[in-house]
Amino acid sequence: MNIREEQLDALAQPAEMAFYTELAQFLRVEMPAETGALDDPALLDRVIDSAKRASTYGIESFAGVAQFTCLTFVAGPHFDAIKEINAYLTDDSMDAEEKLRLLIDELTDDAD
């Protein structure tokens, strides 16, 4: 039995949407000040957009996407367009998820 790529994509879509919805709900609870100005559809759109942008940097795990999305609320909706951050995220010399972790550590240290 062969499963075509289109079939796999169709199976993945409901799981992805469930993840996006759950992440939006998490953000609503954990970051009420940052998400308060967005209605539910706008928040969900922001989550989906963030996930798509994260994937362009090789960030694809649920945890990585969630962290990247949280950064859009902490550091700005398009923080990844900042020249230095974009250069860092597009540097292929290290794993994308590790780069994200180090970026979060750096931003957290700066905030202290």
N, C-alpha and C positions, 0 to 999 in steps of 0.2 A: 504494500500500500504506500503510495506516495502522496505527501501533503504538499500542495503548491504554496508558494510564498504568499500569494493573495489570501489563501485560507488561514495561514498562520497570522497574517496581519489582522484579518477579521476577528480571530479569536483573541488577539491581544488588545483590541480597541476597548472592549468593556472593562477589562482589568485596568487599563491606563486611565480611563475616565473615572473609575472608582477610586484610584489612587489620587487623582487630581482633586476630586470632591472631598476626600478625606483630608488631604493636605490643606485645602481651603478652610475646612472646618477647624483644623488644628490651628491655623494662622489666626482665625477669627477669635479663638479662645486665648491663645498665647500672646498674640500681638494686637490687642484690641485698638490701641491708639493708632497703630500703623495701618490697620485695615478698615477702621471705622468709616472713612470717607467713601469706601467702595461698597456698592450693593453686591449681592451674591453673584449675579452673572459677571459683573466687572471683576470681582475677585477671582472667580474661576478662570476668566480670560487671562488675567495676570499670571495665574499659576501655570496655565497651559503655555503661554508665551515664554515664561521663565524656563519651563522644562525643555522647550524646543531650543532655546538659546543655550542652555546647559549642554544639550546633546552636541551642539556644534563644537564644544570644547572637549568632547569625549566623556562628559559627566553623564552617566546613564543609570547608575544605581538609584534606588528609591531614596536612600539616605543622601546621596550626593545631590540629587535634584531638589530634595527638601532643603538642604543647606543652601544651595544656590538661590532658591526662591526666597528663603529668609533673608539672604543678603540683599535682594532687591528691595526689601522693605527697610533694612537697616542702613545700607550704603547708597541707596537710590535705585530707581527702577531700571536704569541702564548703566549701573556701576561698571559693568564689563566693557563699556565703550570708552572708559577712561584709558588714555593711551598706555600708561604704564601697566595697568591691570590687564588690558587686552593683550599686550605683548607677553606678559607673564602667562596668561591662560592659553595662549596659542603656541607657547614654547613647547616643543615636543621632546625635550630632554628628560622629562619625568612624567610619571603616571598622572592622569588628569584628576583623579580622586585625591591623590596625595597633594597635588598643587592646591586644590580647593581647601583641604584641611589646613595646610600651611598658611594660606591666605586668610582663613578665618582666625587662626591663631594670631597672625600679625595684626589684623584689624581689631581683635579683642585686646591685644596688648596695648595698642595705640589708644584705645578707649579708657584704659585704666589710669 
